[in-house]
């Protein structure tokens, strides 16, 4: 059976990796003023943060139209027997549900959708693993079972510079945003039950990042092989420095650096930093 692997742009998997692993990507949209851009295709993360600073206005986002999914699935059906489509958490976007509905409307190819319950390159862990397994001839059922196994140890914690981005987008309530801003709190946030919630309230960014590393150490100190990713919103040097420190402490962990692109960056804001991982 020939299986196509699909994901959305919020996995932020570099184009050369998508081409190498034969991963198909459908973009979400970011809206600045009167202009709408398909992220990863019409606007880069660097350009996005620059435009936001220049224009001084907050961006908006939108999910792909159902017709775009139908078109992609029908096209893939000409070459593949099945499609596995992996998407950002259904708790923060309707993309997964739209893909599911589109898959039910397409004939001639079996479409399996998967709710990562997370986003960014942590979502990308599933995508990369799915592409590897598909190339090895694994069945859709085997791939989805592997995803469920990965989910048991997959986690991500992050810190943002400005809580108002999350509040404005409906990802954090007004009271939490106001209190955090008033006290200059840099809370550690995480995904639970498909949504973003505060984990701990911490007064400084430095202490928040230290706390995230402590949480990571609870798993990494066991010496079991892991994959991890440092994700940044236009803070590449800070991300590289954190990666260097972690590599020295945990040589058994495979690290990479990724970024918050326009869509997720709209909700978290420039300066955000995250650490995500799973046990292999």
PATORGU-791612 format. One line per field, with one value per residue (C-alpha): x, y, z; residue in one letter. Coordinates in nm, 2 decimals. Each point is the difference from the previous one (the first is absolute). Example, Ala and Ser with C-alpha at 12.3 -4.5 7.8 and 13.67 -1.06 7.14 Angstrom:
x 1.23;0.14 .
y -0.45;0.34 .
z 0.78;-0.07 .
aa A;S .
// end
This chain:
x 0.00;0.13;-0.07;0.02;0.09;-0.16;0.03;-0.07;0.24;0.00;0.23;0.27;0.19;0.26;-0.07;0.31;-0.10;-0.36;0.14;0.25;-0.27;-0.28;-0.21;-0.30;-0.09;-0.31;0.04;-0.19;-0.04;0.12;-0.18;0.18;-0.21;-0.18;0.25;-0.03;0.31;0.04;0.27;0.31;-0.09;-0.07;0.16;0.29;0.02;0.26;-0.20;-0.31;0.16;0.15;-0.34;-0.17;0.26;-0.02;-0.37;-0.06;-0.32;-0.09;-0.05;-0.29;0.00;-0.22;-0.01;0.01;-0.33;-0.16;0.03;0.38;0.00;-0.23;0.21;0.32;-0.15;-0.15;0.34;0.18;-0.26;0.13;0.33;-0.06;-0.23;-0.04;0.08;0.09;-0.06;0.15;-0.10;0.04;-0.21;-0.38;-0.02;0.16;-0.11;-0.27;0.26;-0.02;-0.38;0.00;0.25;-0.21;-0.32;0.19;0.13;-0.35;-0.10;0.28;-0.04;0.27;0.24;-0.02;0.07;0.11;0.03;0.19;-0.03;0.35;-0.16;0.31;0.17;0.33;0.29;-0.13;-0.29;0.28;0.12;-0.31;0.04;0.36;-0.07;-0.30;0.21;0.27;-0.25;-0.19;0.33;0.05;-0.34;-0.18;-0.38;-0.21;-0.11;0.36;0.10;-0.30;0.08;0.35;-0.13;-0.21;0.31;0.21;-0.28;0.05;0.34;-0.04;0.00;0.09;0.04;0.04;0.04;-0.14;0.11;-0.36;-0.31;-0.23;0.06;-0.14;-0.29;-0.10;-0.01;-0.22;0.28;0.02;-0.27;0.02;0.05;0.31;0.14;-0.06;0.15;0.30;0.06;-0.06;0.25;0.25;-0.05;0.16;-0.22;0.11;-0.28;-0.08;-0.26;-0.25;-0.33;0.08;0.02;0.27;-0.01;0.24;0.22;0.17;0.03;0.36;0.13;0.28;0.08;0.33;-0.17;-0.28;0.25;0.19;-0.33;-0.07;0.34;-0.07;-0.33;0.19;0.27;-0.27;-0.01;0.34;0.20;-0.12;0.24;-0.26;0.04;-0.22;-0.07;-0.03;-0.04;0.06;-0.26;0.04;-0.18;0.27;0.25;0.24;0.31;-0.17;-0.14;0.35;0.15;-0.26;0.05;0.38;-0.06;-0.24;0.22;0.28;-0.23;-0.19;0.22;-0.26;-0.26;-0.03;-0.06;-0.11;-0.10;-0.32;-0.22;-0.34;-0.12;-0.26;-0.31;0.12;0.21;-0.32;-0.13;0.32;0.18;0.36;0.25;-0.18;0.22;-0.10;0.15;-0.18;0.09;-0.10;0.16;0.11 .
y 0.00;0.34;0.27;0.38;0.20;0.34;0.27;0.37;0.28;0.04;-0.30;0.23;-0.28;0.16;-0.03;-0.21;-0.25;-0.02;-0.07;-0.25;-0.19;0.05;0.19;0.19;0.33;0.21;0.36;0.20;0.37;0.31;0.33;0.34;0.30;-0.07;-0.26;-0.38;-0.22;-0.38;-0.06;-0.20;0.08;0.38;0.13;-0.11;0.02;0.27;0.21;-0.04;0.13;0.29;0.09;-0.01;0.23;0.24;0.01;0.01;-0.21;-0.35;-0.27;-0.24;-0.36;-0.24;-0.37;-0.15;-0.01;-0.35;0.02;0.02;-0.33;-0.16;0.10;-0.12;-0.34;-0.06;0.08;-0.24;-0.27;-0.02;-0.13;-0.13;-0.26;0.19;0.33;0.07;0.37;0.13;0.33;0.25;-0.04;0.01;0.20;0.31;-0.04;-0.15;-0.13;-0.36;-0.01;0.16;-0.26;-0.28;0.13;0.04;-0.36;-0.13;0.18;-0.14;-0.32;-0.24;0.05;-0.08;0.30;-0.03;0.32;0.03;0.27;0.06;0.19;0.23;0.21;0.12;-0.24;-0.21;-0.08;-0.06;-0.29;-0.19;0.11;-0.11;-0.33;-0.06;0.08;-0.25;-0.27;0.06;-0.04;-0.33;-0.13;0.01;0.01;0.30;-0.20;-0.06;0.37;0.13;-0.25;0.13;0.36;-0.10;-0.16;0.32;0.21;-0.16;0.17;0.30;0.34;0.37;0.29;0.36;0.36;0.31;0.36;0.15;-0.19;0.24;-0.19;-0.32;0.19;0.19;-0.32;-0.17;-0.24;0.15;0.17;0.38;-0.04;-0.22;0.24;0.31;-0.15;-0.12;0.34;0.19;-0.21;-0.04;-0.37;-0.23;-0.31;-0.34;-0.12;-0.34;-0.20;-0.20;-0.15;0.16;0.36;0.24;0.05;0.14;-0.25;0.23;0.37;0.11;0.36;0.01;-0.14;-0.15;-0.19;-0.11;-0.15;-0.17;-0.15;-0.14;-0.17;-0.14;-0.16;-0.14;-0.14;-0.22;-0.20;0.06;-0.10;-0.36;-0.04;-0.14;0.12;0.30;0.26;0.36;0.34;0.36;0.22;0.38;0.31;0.20;-0.08;-0.23;0.08;-0.06;-0.33;-0.11;0.08;-0.20;-0.29;0.01;-0.02;-0.29;-0.20;0.01;-0.12;-0.26;-0.17;-0.28;0.25;0.10;0.38;0.23;0.37;0.12;0.31;0.14;0.11;0.27;-0.19;-0.12;0.31;0.21;-0.17;-0.02;0.31;0.08;-0.12;-0.32;-0.30;-0.37;-0.34;-0.31;-0.37;-0.36;-0.33;-0.22 .
z 0.00;-0.10;0.27;-0.03;0.31;0.03;0.26;0.03;0.00;0.38;0.03;-0.14;-0.17;-0.24;-0.37;-0.07;0.27;-0.14;-0.35;0.13;0.20;-0.25;0.24;-0.14;0.17;0.00;0.12;0.26;-0.06;0.19;-0.07;0.04;-0.07;-0.33;-0.12;0.06;-0.03;-0.01;0.26;-0.11;-0.36;-0.03;0.32;0.21;0.38;-0.02;-0.24;0.22;0.32;-0.19;-0.15;0.33;0.15;-0.30;-0.02;0.37;-0.03;0.12;-0.26;-0.04;-0.12;-0.19;-0.07;-0.35;-0.18;-0.03;-0.38;0.03;0.20;-0.25;-0.29;0.16;0.11;-0.35;-0.16;0.24;-0.07;-0.36;0.13;0.35;0.16;0.33;0.16;0.36;0.08;0.33;0.14;0.28;0.31;-0.06;0.32;-0.16;-0.36;-0.22;-0.25;0.12;-0.02;-0.35;-0.12;0.15;-0.17;-0.33;0.03;0.04;-0.32;-0.22;-0.20;-0.12;0.28;0.38;0.21;0.36;0.21;0.32;0.27;0.13;0.30;-0.02;-0.27;-0.17;-0.03;0.28;-0.23;-0.26;0.20;-0.10;-0.36;-0.03;0.16;-0.22;-0.32;0.11;0.08;-0.33;-0.19;0.18;-0.13;0.34;0.00;0.10;0.31;0.10;-0.05;0.20;0.28;0.01;0.03;0.30;0.16;-0.07;0.15;0.34;0.05;-0.22;0.17;-0.05;0.24;-0.10;0.11;-0.17;0.03;-0.02;0.12;-0.19;-0.33;0.15;0.17;-0.32;-0.20;0.26;0.11;0.35;0.20;0.07;0.38;-0.05;-0.26;0.22;0.31;-0.19;-0.15;0.32;0.20;-0.29;0.03;-0.27;0.05;-0.12;-0.23;-0.14;-0.20;0.20;-0.13;-0.34;0.13;0.13;0.38;0.26;0.17;0.25;0.06;0.01;0.04;-0.26;-0.34;0.12;0.28;-0.23;-0.24;0.29;0.12;-0.35;0.00;0.34;-0.13;-0.30;0.23;0.17;-0.32;-0.15;0.31;-0.04;-0.29;-0.24;-0.36;-0.08;-0.26;0.10;-0.17;0.11;-0.17;-0.01;-0.13;-0.16;0.27;-0.18;0.20;0.33;-0.14;-0.12;0.34;0.18;-0.25;0.06;0.38;-0.03;-0.24;0.26;0.27;-0.19;-0.27;-0.05;-0.12;-0.36;-0.01;-0.28;-0.02;-0.15;0.00;0.06;-0.34;-0.08;0.11;0.33;0.04;-0.02;0.31;0.20;-0.11;-0.08;0.26;0.10;0.06;0.05;0.06;-0.12;0.01;-0.01;0.11;-0.29 .
aa X;X;X;X;X;X;X;X;X;X;X;X;X;X;X;X;X;X;X;X;X;X;X;X;X;X;X;X;X;X;X;X;X;X;X;X;X;X;X;X;X;X;X;X;X;X;X;X;X;X;X;X;X;X;X;X;X;X;X;X;X;X;X;X;X;X;X;X;X;X;X;X;X;X;X;X;X;X;X;X;X;X;X;X;X;X;X;X;X;X;X;X;X;X;X;X;X;X;X;X;X;X;X;X;X;X;X;X;X;X;X;X;X;X;X;X;X;X;X;X;X;X;X;X;X;X;X;X;X;X;X;X;X;X;X;X;X;X;X;X;X;X;X;X;X;X;X;X;X;X;X;X;X;X;X;X;X;X;X;X;X;X;X;X;X;X;X;X;X;X;X;X;X;X;X;X;X;X;X;X;X;X;X;X;X;X;X;X;X;X;X;X;X;X;X;X;X;X;X;X;X;X;X;X;X;X;X;X;X;X;X;X;X;X;X;X;X;X;X;X;X;X;X;X;X;X;X;X;X;X;X;X;X;X;X;X;X;X;X;X;X;X;X;X;X;X;X;X;X;X;X;X;X;X;X;X;X;X;X;X;X;X;X;X;X;X;X;X;X;X;X;X;X;X;X;X;X;X;X;X .
// end
